[in-house]
Amino acid sequence: MQMAQEELAGDVLKVTLDGALDIAGSAVIDMPFAVIAGARRKLLLDFTRVDFLASIGVRVLVKTAQTIARRGGTVVILNPSENARKVLASTGLDTIVTLTDNEVDALAALA
């Protein structure tokens, strides 16, 4: 798992993930996501290149989304694959984060 961060207008942090959110991938993002969740209120997660989402990855996402939500913030997931959408829906994560297929809608959800 690789992770890149980019500051966008409106105090939005875009995090682009590349690889599998499995045990190894979750270990890579767990600490950085904890730091982000404690410091940011607008998080855009680009899932365009996430090719696998395991339950341990969902756990990291839930912790991050809940922490940001408690601080009055929002998490948006951009371009999740069909399989990732199914996992997010079956775990209920799609009820606490917004899923979008384009960056314009993602940024509008974070405005």
C-alpha positions as CSV (number, residue, x, y, z in Angstrom):
1,M,0.0,0.0,0.0
2,Q,1.2,3.4,-0.9
3,M,-0.3,6.7,0.3
4,A,0.1,10.2,-1.1
5,Q,-1.3,13.4,0.5
6,E,-2.3,16.5,-1.3
7,E,-3.7,19.8,0.2
8,L,-6.8,21.0,-1.8
9,A,-8.7,24.3,-1.5
10,G,-11.2,24.6,1.3
11,D,-8.9,22.9,3.9
12,V,-9.5,19.5,2.2
13,L,-6.9,16.8,2.6
14,K,-6.9,14.4,-0.4
15,V,-5.2,11.0,0.4
16,T,-4.6,8.8,-2.6
17,L,-4.2,5.1,-1.8
18,D,-2.6,2.6,-4.1
19,G,-2.7,-1.1,-3.5
20,A,-4.5,-3.6,-1.2
21,L,-6.1,-2.6,2.1
22,D,-5.4,-5.9,3.6
23,I,-3.4,-6.7,6.8
24,A,-0.1,-5.3,5.4
25,G,-1.8,-2.3,3.7
26,S,-3.8,-1.4,6.9
27,A,-0.6,-1.5,8.9
28,V,0.9,1.1,6.6
29,I,-2.0,3.6,6.9
30,D,-3.2,3.0,10.5
31,M,-0.9,5.5,12.2
32,P,-1.0,8.2,9.5
33,F,-4.8,7.9,9.4
34,A,-5.0,8.3,13.2
35,V,-2.9,11.5,12.9
36,I,-5.0,12.8,10.1
37,A,-8.3,12.0,12.0
38,G,-7.0,14.0,15.0
39,A,-6.0,17.0,12.9
40,R,-8.4,17.3,9.9
41,R,-12.1,17.8,9.4
42,K,-12.4,17.3,5.6
43,L,-10.9,14.1,4.2
44,L,-11.1,12.9,0.6
45,L,-9.9,9.3,0.2
46,D,-9.1,8.5,-3.4
47,F,-9.8,4.7,-3.9
48,T,-9.2,4.7,-7.6
49,R,-6.2,2.4,-7.2
50,V,-7.4,0.4,-4.2
51,D,-7.6,-3.2,-5.6
52,F,-8.7,-5.1,-2.4
53,L,-10.5,-4.1,0.8
54,A,-10.4,-6.5,3.7
55,S,-12.2,-6.2,7.1
56,I,-9.0,-5.0,8.7
57,G,-9.0,-2.1,6.2
58,V,-12.6,-1.4,7.0
59,R,-11.6,-1.1,10.7
60,V,-9.1,1.6,9.9
61,L,-11.6,3.5,7.8
62,V,-14.3,3.2,10.5
63,K,-12.0,4.5,13.2
64,T,-10.9,7.4,11.0
65,A,-14.5,8.3,9.9
66,Q,-15.8,8.2,13.5
67,T,-13.0,10.3,14.9
68,I,-13.5,12.9,12.1
69,A,-17.3,12.9,12.5
70,R,-17.0,13.4,16.3
71,R,-15.0,16.6,15.5
72,G,-17.8,17.8,13.1
73,G,-16.0,16.7,10.0
74,T,-16.7,14.6,6.9
75,V,-15.0,11.7,5.0
76,V,-15.6,11.1,1.3
77,I,-14.4,8.1,-0.6
78,L,-13.8,8.8,-4.3
79,N,-14.0,6.1,-7.0
80,P,-14.4,2.9,-5.0
81,S,-14.4,-0.2,-7.1
82,E,-17.7,-2.2,-7.3
83,N,-16.2,-4.8,-4.9
84,A,-15.1,-2.1,-2.5
85,R,-18.7,-0.5,-2.7
86,K,-20.1,-3.9,-1.8
87,V,-17.8,-4.3,1.2
88,L,-18.5,-0.7,2.4
89,A,-22.3,-1.3,2.1
90,S,-22.2,-4.7,3.8
91,T,-20.3,-3.2,6.8
92,G,-22.5,-0.1,7.0
93,L,-19.5,2.2,6.4
94,D,-21.4,3.8,3.5
95,T,-23.8,5.3,6.1
96,I,-21.0,7.3,7.8
97,V,-18.9,8.3,4.8
98,T,-20.0,9.6,1.4
99,L,-19.2,7.6,-1.7
100,T,-18.7,9.4,-5.0
101,D,-17.6,8.6,-8.5
102,N,-16.0,12.0,-9.4
103,E,-13.9,14.6,-7.7
104,V,-16.4,17.5,-8.3
105,D,-19.1,15.6,-6.3
106,A,-16.6,14.7,-3.7
107,L,-15.5,18.3,-3.1
108,A,-19.1,19.4,-3.1
109,A,-19.9,16.9,-0.3
110,L,-16.9,18.3,1.7
111,A,-17.9,22.0,1.2
